[in-house]
């Protein structure tokens, strides 16, 4: 099974536990206003690569990945579920930790053929890093051009399958920094026993030059980067929501 690959990174340090070999797949249906990789959107782009070929590249530096493993990100990895099954089958046969960094947008509970494949993939997956863009349905649609119902349902699915989950949330000034929604996000994820970590990330403008090169108008032009000093404060609001939910059990 071949995957459409955008790029490979040999020494990722923010893509799961430890130092990781990171596979960036090509293709994503989301159009997040703050996306810094618009070059990964096209479904028919990238380079076709075999799972075995990618794992061979991982093996070249395997001693450096002690405590780490392989992370597949994107783009949207779950748009290529067959390829992920092949890659992770090889990884688990070699006792390599596997992680998927996903938006969850591909999750469609009524698509039985897809769910059968996803069930298989989850038996091979040690960790899912789930990027929740916005907890509010209307705000999410405005921000990403996609609904979030399936994404939130995917969280329940991960708990059902017993897959460890890290939640990621990007804080954008004036867009995702409202304390009400941050608390609501925490209150939602606080119910899940498989929640293992929370990463709250500051919005940055480093991807703006990519839009210029691609001839695409940058949706958040003029929005300043999020001050890193405020991230602790915003994360605390989410944590308050988590604690509130867990205190009600």
Rosetta blueprint (number, residue, H / E / L):
1 X L
2 X E
3 X E
4 X E
5 X E
6 X E
7 X E
8 X E
9 X E
10 X E
11 X E
12 X E
13 X L
14 X L
15 X L
16 X L
17 X L
18 X L
19 X L
20 X E
21 X E
22 X E
23 X E
24 X E
25 X E
26 X L
27 X L
28 X L
29 X L
30 X L
31 X L
32 X L
33 X L
34 X L
35 X L
36 X L
37 X L
38 X H
39 X H
40 X H
41 X L
42 X L
43 X L
44 X L
45 X L
46 X L
47 X E
48 X E
49 X E
50 X E
51 X H
52 X H
53 X H
54 X H
55 X H
56 X H
57 X H
58 X H
59 X H
60 X H
61 X L
62 X H
63 X H
64 X H
65 X H
66 X L
67 X L
68 X L
69 X E
70 X E
71 X E
72 X E
73 X E
74 X L
75 X L
76 X L
77 X H
78 X H
79 X H
80 X H
81 X H
82 X H
83 X H
84 X H
85 X H
86 X H
87 X H
88 X H
89 X H
90 X H
91 X H
92 X H
93 X H
94 X L
95 X L
96 X L
97 X E
98 X E
99 X E
100 X E
101 X E
102 X E
103 X L
104 X L
105 X L
106 X L
107 X L
108 X L
109 X L
110 X L
111 X L
112 X H
113 X H
114 X H
115 X H
116 X H
117 X H
118 X H
119 X H
120 X H
121 X H
122 X H
123 X L
124 X L
125 X L
126 X L
127 X E
128 X E
129 X E
130 X E
131 X E
132 X L
133 X L
134 X L
135 X L
136 X L
137 X H
138 X H
139 X H
140 X H
141 X H
142 X H
143 X H
144 X H
145 X L
146 X L
147 X L
148 X L
149 X H
150 X H
151 X H
152 X H
153 X H
154 X H
155 X H
156 X H
157 X H
158 X H
159 X H
160 X H
161 X H
162 X L
163 X L
164 X E
165 X E
166 X E
167 X E
168 X E
169 X E
170 X E
171 X E
172 X L
173 X L
174 X L
175 X L
176 X L
177 X L
178 X L
179 X H
180 X H
181 X H
182 X H
183 X H
184 X H
185 X H
186 X H
187 X H
188 X H
189 X H
190 X L
191 X L
192 X L
193 X L
194 X L
195 X E
196 X E
197 X E
198 X E
199 X E
200 X E
201 X E
202 X E
203 X L
204 X L
205 X L
206 X L
207 X L
208 X H
209 X H
210 X H
211 X H
212 X H
213 X H
214 X H
215 X L
216 X L
217 X L
218 X L
219 X L
220 X L
221 X L
222 X L
223 X L
224 X L
225 X L
226 X L
227 X L
228 X H
229 X H
230 X H
231 X H
232 X H
233 X H
234 X H
235 X H
236 X H
237 X H
238 X H
239 X H
240 X H
241 X H
242 X H
243 X H
244 X H
245 X H
246 X H
247 X H
248 X L
249 X L
